[in-house]
Amino acid sequence: MVKIVSQVGSRLRARIACRRGQNTVEYLLMLTVVVGVVLVAGVALKKFMPTLFNNIQQMITGAAGQMGSGSN
């Protein structure tokens, strides 16, 4: 009985000591979370981007028009 417990204990210690693949899995999980956040943010911002670019274009056009007309 003592020998069986000793063998199980040594196998368990060996299994715990062998954790080489754990770092890879953790990095892949973190990468998956980051990609998911970026995709969700992209979908959320997609609705507001055309309006933002139009506003910027109007501001640039207005400023260029004022500079071209010579008014201060």
MARPA-887249 format. One record per residue: residue number from 1; residue in three letters; x, y, z of N, C-alpha, C, CB in turn. Coordinates in nm, 3 decimals. Atoms other than C-alpha are relative to their C-alpha. Glycine has a CB too. Layout:
koldren nr NUM rest ALA npx X npy Y npz Z capx X capy Y capz Z cpx X cpy Y cpz Z cbpx X cbpy Y cbpz Z
...
***
This chain:
koldren nr 1 rest MET npx 0.082 npy -0.119 npz 0.000 capx 0.000 capy 0.000 capz 0.000 cpx 0.086 cpy 0.125 cpz 0.000 cbpx -0.093 cbpy 0.000 cbpz 0.119
koldren nr 2 rest VAL npx -0.089 npy -0.114 npz -0.009 capx 0.281 capy 0.239 capz 0.090 cpx 0.072 cpy 0.021 cpz -0.134 cbpx 0.102 cbpy -0.019 cbpz 0.115
koldren nr 3 rest LYS npx -0.069 npy -0.009 npz 0.128 capx 0.455 capy 0.158 capz -0.238 cpx -0.091 cpy 0.062 cpz -0.106 cbpx 0.048 cbpy -0.140 cbpz -0.045
koldren nr 4 rest ILE npx 0.095 npy -0.056 npz 0.096 capx 0.141 capy 0.241 capz -0.439 cpx -0.017 cpy 0.150 cpz 0.022 cbpx -0.138 cbpy -0.072 cbpz 0.011
koldren nr 5 rest VAL npx 0.014 npy -0.142 npz -0.032 capx 0.098 capy 0.574 capz -0.259 cpx 0.126 cpy 0.074 cpz -0.043 cbpx -0.026 cbpy 0.021 cbpz 0.151
koldren nr 6 rest SER npx -0.127 npy -0.062 npz 0.038 capx 0.466 capy 0.649 capz -0.320 cpx 0.007 cpy 0.016 cpz -0.153 cbpx 0.119 cbpy -0.084 cbpz 0.051
koldren nr 7 rest GLN npx -0.001 npy -0.008 npz 0.146 capx 0.430 capy 0.571 capz -0.692 cpx -0.096 cpy 0.107 cpz -0.051 cbpx -0.036 cbpy -0.137 cbpz -0.061
koldren nr 8 rest VAL npx 0.098 npy -0.101 npz 0.039 capx 0.118 capy 0.785 capz -0.725 cpx 0.056 cpy 0.140 cpz 0.030 cbpx -0.136 cbpy -0.022 cbpz 0.073
koldren nr 9 rest GLY npx -0.059 npy -0.128 npz -0.037 capx 0.294 capy 1.069 capz -0.542 cpx 0.110 cpy 0.041 cpz -0.094 cbpx 0.053 cbpy -0.005 cbpz 0.142
koldren nr 10 rest SER npx -0.109 npy -0.034 npz 0.092 capx 0.600 capy 1.051 capz -0.766 cpx -0.053 cpy 0.032 cpz -0.139 cbpx 0.101 cbpy -0.115 cbpz -0.007
koldren nr 11 rest ARG npx 0.060 npy -0.033 npz 0.130 capx 0.385 capy 1.046 capz -1.081 cpx -0.067 cpy 0.137 cpz 0.002 cbpx -0.103 cbpy -0.108 cbpz -0.041
koldren nr 12 rest LEU npx 0.066 npy -0.130 npz -0.012 capx 0.187 capy 1.344 capz -0.956 cpx 0.103 cpy 0.112 cpz 0.001 cbpx -0.085 cbpy 0.005 cbpz 0.128
koldren nr 13 rest ARG npx -0.106 npy -0.102 npz -0.002 capx 0.506 capy 1.539 capz -0.882 cpx 0.061 cpy 0.016 cpz -0.139 cbpx 0.110 cbpy -0.038 cbpz 0.101
koldren nr 14 rest ALA npx -0.055 npy -0.008 npz 0.134 capx 0.642 capy 1.455 capz -1.227 cpx -0.095 cpy 0.073 cpz -0.095 cbpx 0.031 cbpy -0.140 cbpz -0.053
koldren nr 15 rest ARG npx 0.099 npy -0.066 npz 0.086 capx 0.320 capy 1.567 capz -1.394 cpx -0.008 cpy 0.150 cpz 0.029 cbpx -0.140 cbpy -0.065 cbpz 0.019
koldren nr 16 rest ILE npx 0.004 npy -0.142 npz -0.037 capx 0.315 capy 1.896 capz -1.202 cpx 0.127 cpy 0.070 cpz -0.047 cbpx -0.017 cbpy 0.016 cbpz 0.153
koldren nr 17 rest ALA npx -0.127 npy -0.060 npz 0.042 capx 0.683 capy 1.959 capz -1.283 cpx 0.006 cpy 0.022 cpz -0.151 cbpx 0.116 cbpy -0.087 cbpz 0.045
koldren nr 18 rest CYS npx -0.003 npy -0.009 npz 0.146 capx 0.619 capy 1.913 capz -1.656 cpx -0.111 cpy 0.095 cpz -0.046 cbpx -0.017 cbpy -0.141 cbpz -0.067
koldren nr 19 rest ARG npx 0.100 npy -0.101 npz 0.035 capx 0.436 capy 2.238 capz -1.744 cpx 0.048 cpy 0.084 cpz -0.118 cbpx -0.032 cbpy 0.090 cbpz 0.121
koldren nr 20 rest ARG npx -0.057 npy -0.076 npz 0.111 capx 0.613 capy 2.336 capz -2.067 cpx -0.107 cpy 0.061 cpz -0.089 cbpx 0.089 cbpy -0.089 cbpz -0.081
koldren nr 21 rest GLY npx 0.102 npy -0.048 npz 0.091 capx 0.298 capy 2.375 capz -2.276 cpx -0.096 cpy 0.101 cpz 0.061 cbpx -0.077 cbpy -0.113 cbpz -0.052
koldren nr 22 rest GLN npx 0.094 npy -0.088 npz -0.066 capx 0.115 capy 2.582 capz -2.019 cpx 0.018 cpy 0.145 cpz -0.043 cbpx 0.015 cbpy -0.011 cbpz 0.151
koldren nr 23 rest ASN npx -0.024 npy -0.139 npz 0.040 capx 0.280 capy 2.913 capz -2.115 cpx -0.056 cpy 0.028 cpz -0.138 cbpx 0.149 cbpy 0.031 cbpz 0.003
koldren nr 24 rest THR npx 0.051 npy -0.019 npz 0.135 capx 0.189 capy 2.867 capz -2.480 cpx -0.151 cpy 0.014 cpz 0.001 cbpx 0.042 cbpy -0.118 cbpz -0.089
koldren nr 25 rest VAL npx 0.146 npy -0.006 npz -0.007 capx -0.175 capy 2.803 capz -2.397 cpx -0.045 cpy 0.132 cpz 0.063 cbpx -0.055 cbpy -0.120 cbpz 0.082
koldren nr 26 rest GLU npx 0.036 npy -0.127 npz -0.063 capx -0.187 capy 3.106 capz -2.167 cpx 0.016 cpy 0.116 cpz -0.096 cbpx 0.084 cbpy 0.023 cbpz 0.125
koldren nr 27 rest TYR npx -0.020 npy -0.108 npz 0.097 capx -0.042 capy 3.332 capz -2.436 cpx -0.105 cpy -0.004 cpz -0.111 cbpx 0.140 cbpy -0.008 cbpz -0.060
koldren nr 28 rest LEU npx 0.103 npy 0.011 npz 0.103 capx -0.288 capy 3.199 capz -2.693 cpx -0.135 cpy 0.049 cpz 0.053 cbpx -0.012 cbpy -0.144 cbpz -0.049
koldren nr 29 rest LEU npx 0.124 npy -0.050 npz -0.059 capx -0.578 capy 3.268 capz -2.456 cpx 0.001 cpy 0.152 cpz 0.011 cbpx -0.022 cbpy -0.063 cbpz 0.137
koldren nr 30 rest MET npx -0.008 npy -0.146 npz -0.008 capx -0.456 capy 3.623 capz -2.395 cpx -0.013 cpy 0.064 cpz -0.138 cbpx 0.133 cbpy 0.043 cbpz 0.065
koldren nr 31 rest LEU npx 0.010 npy -0.051 npz 0.135 capx -0.415 capy 3.678 capz -2.769 cpx -0.144 cpy -0.006 cpz -0.050 cbpx 0.091 cbpy -0.079 cbpz -0.094
koldren nr 32 rest THR npx 0.141 npy 0.013 npz 0.039 capx -0.770 capy 3.552 capz -2.826 cpx -0.085 cpy 0.110 cpz 0.064 cbpx -0.053 cbpy -0.139 cbpz 0.040
koldren nr 33 rest VAL npx 0.076 npy -0.105 npz -0.067 capx -0.906 capy 3.796 capz -2.569 cpx 0.029 cpy 0.136 cpz -0.063 cbpx 0.034 cbpy 0.003 cbpz 0.150
koldren nr 34 rest VAL npx -0.036 npy -0.129 npz 0.060 capx -0.714 capy 4.089 capz -2.721 cpx -0.064 cpy 0.014 cpz -0.138 cbpx 0.154 cbpy 0.014 cbpz -0.011
koldren nr 35 rest VAL npx 0.061 npy -0.006 npz 0.133 capx -0.834 capy 4.005 capz -3.073 cpx -0.151 cpy 0.019 cpz 0.012 cbpx 0.031 cbpy -0.129 cbpz -0.080
koldren nr 36 rest GLY npx 0.144 npy -0.017 npz -0.021 capx -1.191 capy 3.976 capz -2.946 cpx -0.035 cpy 0.143 cpz 0.038 cbpx -0.049 cbpy -0.095 cbpz 0.106
koldren nr 37 rest VAL npx 0.026 npy -0.138 npz -0.042 capx -1.174 capy 4.317 capz -2.778 cpx 0.017 cpy 0.095 cpz -0.118 cbpx 0.094 cbpy 0.040 cbpz 0.115
koldren nr 38 rest VAL npx -0.022 npy -0.086 npz 0.117 capx -1.031 capy 4.476 capz -3.093 cpx -0.114 cpy -0.013 cpz -0.099 cbpx 0.134 cbpy -0.036 cbpz -0.067
koldren nr 39 rest LEU npx 0.112 npy 0.020 npz 0.093 capx -1.304 capy 4.322 capz -3.308 cpx -0.128 cpy 0.067 cpz 0.050 cbpx -0.025 cbpy -0.148 cbpz -0.022
koldren nr 40 rest VAL npx 0.121 npy -0.063 npz -0.056 capx -1.581 capy 4.437 capz -3.074 cpx 0.012 cpy 0.152 cpz -0.007 cbpx -0.021 cbpy -0.045 cbpz 0.147
koldren nr 41 rest ALA npx -0.020 npy -0.145 npz 0.007 capx -1.432 capy 4.788 capz -3.058 cpx -0.013 cpy 0.048 cpz -0.145 cbpx 0.138 cbpy 0.039 cbpz 0.057
koldren nr 42 rest GLY npx 0.012 npy -0.038 npz 0.140 capx -1.407 capy 4.796 capz -3.438 cpx -0.144 cpy 0.004 cpz -0.046 cbpx 0.078 cbpy -0.095 cbpz -0.087
koldren nr 43 rest VAL npx 0.142 npy 0.002 npz 0.038 capx -1.771 capy 4.701 capz -3.481 cpx -0.073 cpy 0.116 cpz 0.064 cbpx -0.066 cbpy -0.134 cbpz 0.041
koldren nr 44 rest ALA npx 0.067 npy -0.111 npz -0.070 capx -1.878 capy 4.958 capz -3.221 cpx 0.038 cpy 0.134 cpz -0.062 cbpx 0.036 cbpy -0.002 cbpz 0.149
koldren nr 45 rest LEU npx -0.045 npy -0.127 npz 0.057 capx -1.670 capy 5.236 capz -3.379 cpx -0.039 cpy 0.016 cpz -0.147 cbpx 0.150 cbpy 0.013 cbpz 0.014
koldren nr 46 rest LYS npx 0.035 npy -0.005 npz 0.142 capx -1.776 capy 5.149 capz -3.734 cpx -0.122 cpy 0.090 cpz -0.022 cbpx -0.027 cbpy -0.141 cbpz -0.053
koldren nr 47 rest LYS npx 0.121 npy -0.082 npz 0.012 capx -2.109 capy 5.325 capz -3.673 cpx 0.034 cpy 0.149 cpz 0.005 cbpx -0.099 cbpy -0.035 cbpz 0.110
koldren nr 48 rest PHE npx -0.031 npy -0.141 npz -0.023 capx -1.941 capy 5.651 capz -3.569 cpx 0.107 cpy 0.053 cpz -0.094 cbpx 0.044 cbpy 0.019 cbpz 0.141
koldren nr 49 rest MET npx -0.111 npy -0.046 npz 0.083 capx -1.648 capy 5.664 capz -3.813 cpx -0.043 cpy 0.084 cpz -0.120 cbpx 0.076 cbpy -0.119 cbpz -0.048
koldren nr 50 rest PRO npx 0.036 npy -0.085 npz 0.115 capx -1.828 capy 5.796 capz -4.125 cpx -0.037 cpy 0.142 cpz 0.043 cbpx -0.117 cbpy -0.062 cbpz -0.077
koldren nr 51 rest THR npx 0.037 npy -0.132 npz -0.049 capx -1.976 capy 6.084 capz -3.925 cpx 0.124 cpy 0.077 cpz 0.044 cbpx -0.099 cbpy -0.012 cbpz 0.117
koldren nr 52 rest LEU npx -0.123 npy -0.064 npz -0.046 capx -1.638 capy 6.159 capz -3.768 cpx 0.081 cpy 0.051 cpz -0.118 cbpx 0.083 cbpy -0.096 cbpz 0.085
koldren nr 53 rest PHE npx -0.079 npy -0.040 npz 0.116 capx -1.461 capy 6.166 capz -4.105 cpx -0.068 cpy 0.114 cpz -0.076 cbpx 0.023 cbpy -0.119 cbpz -0.092
koldren nr 54 rest ASN npx 0.072 npy -0.109 npz 0.067 capx -1.730 capy 6.387 capz -4.256 cpx 0.018 cpy 0.131 cpz 0.075 cbpx -0.149 cbpy -0.034 cbpz -0.012
koldren nr 55 rest ASN npx -0.021 npy -0.121 npz -0.080 capx -1.699 capy 6.634 capz -3.968 cpx 0.141 cpy 0.056 cpz -0.018 cbpx -0.025 cbpy -0.030 cbpz 0.148
koldren nr 56 rest ILE npx -0.139 npy -0.043 npz 0.020 capx -1.321 capy 6.645 capz -4.008 cpx 0.017 cpy 0.061 cpz -0.138 cbpx 0.098 cbpy -0.119 cbpz 0.019
koldren nr 57 rest GLN npx -0.009 npy -0.052 npz 0.136 capx -1.354 capy 6.693 capz -4.383 cpx -0.063 cpy 0.139 cpz -0.011 cbpx -0.066 cbpy -0.097 cbpz -0.098
koldren nr 58 rest GLN npx 0.067 npy -0.131 npz 0.003 capx -1.598 capy 6.983 capz -4.333 cpx 0.084 cpy 0.106 cpz 0.070 cbpx -0.138 cbpy -0.009 cbpz 0.065
koldren nr 59 rest MET npx -0.086 npy -0.096 npz -0.071 capx -1.365 capy 7.149 capz -4.081 cpx 0.120 cpy 0.039 cpz -0.085 cbpx 0.047 cbpy -0.058 cbpz 0.135
koldren nr 60 rest ILE npx -0.116 npy -0.029 npz 0.085 capx -1.068 capy 7.120 capz -4.317 cpx -0.042 cpy 0.086 cpz -0.118 cbpx 0.066 cbpy -0.130 cbpz -0.048
koldren nr 61 rest THR npx 0.049 npy -0.077 npz 0.115 capx -1.270 capy 7.248 capz -4.612 cpx -0.034 cpy 0.142 cpz 0.041 cbpx -0.123 cbpy -0.068 cbpz -0.061
koldren nr 62 rest GLY npx 0.033 npy -0.134 npz -0.050 capx -1.401 capy 7.542 capz -4.407 cpx 0.124 cpy 0.081 cpz 0.030 cbpx -0.086 cbpy -0.010 cbpz 0.124
koldren nr 63 rest ALA npx -0.124 npy -0.071 npz -0.032 capx -1.054 capy 7.633 capz -4.282 cpx 0.075 cpy 0.036 cpz -0.128 cbpx 0.089 cbpy -0.085 cbpz 0.092
koldren nr 64 rest ALA npx -0.068 npy -0.029 npz 0.126 capx -0.908 capy 7.608 capz -4.632 cpx -0.072 cpy 0.111 cpz -0.076 cbpx 0.010 cbpy -0.125 cbpz -0.087
koldren nr 65 rest GLY npx 0.078 npy -0.105 npz 0.067 capx -1.191 capy 7.824 capz -4.768 cpx 0.027 cpy 0.137 cpz 0.061 cbpx -0.150 cbpy -0.031 cbpz 0.006
koldren nr 66 rest GLN npx -0.028 npy -0.127 npz -0.067 capx -1.124 capy 8.091 capz -4.507 cpx 0.141 cpy 0.050 cpz -0.033 cbpx -0.015 cbpy -0.015 cbpz 0.152
koldren nr 67 rest MET npx -0.137 npy -0.039 npz 0.033 capx -0.752 capy 8.090 capz -4.583 cpx 0.007 cpy 0.048 cpz -0.145 cbpx 0.099 cbpy -0.118 cbpz 0.023
koldren nr 68 rest GLY npx -0.004 npy -0.036 npz 0.141 capx -0.815 capy 8.108 capz -4.958 cpx -0.067 cpy 0.135 cpz -0.028 cbpx -0.067 cbpy -0.108 cbpz -0.083
koldren nr 69 rest SER npx 0.070 npy -0.127 npz 0.022 capx -1.051 capy 8.405 capz -4.927 cpx 0.074 cpy 0.117 cpz 0.064 cbpx -0.142 cbpy -0.008 cbpz 0.055
koldren nr 70 rest GLY npx -0.079 npy -0.106 npz -0.062 capx -0.803 capy 8.598 capz -4.716 cpx -0.065 cpy 0.065 cpz 0.120 cbpx 0.030 cbpy 0.104 cbpz -0.099
koldren nr 71 rest SER npx 0.064 npy -0.057 npz -0.118 capx -1.043 capy 8.669 capz -4.431 cpx 0.059 cpy -0.055 cpz 0.127 cbpx -0.150 cbpy -0.025 cbpz -0.002
koldren nr 72 rest ASN npx -0.058 npy 0.044 npz -0.128 capx -0.920 capy 8.649 capz -4.073 cpx -0.105 cpy -0.031 cpz 0.099 cbpx 0.093 cbpy 0.103 cbpz 0.056
***
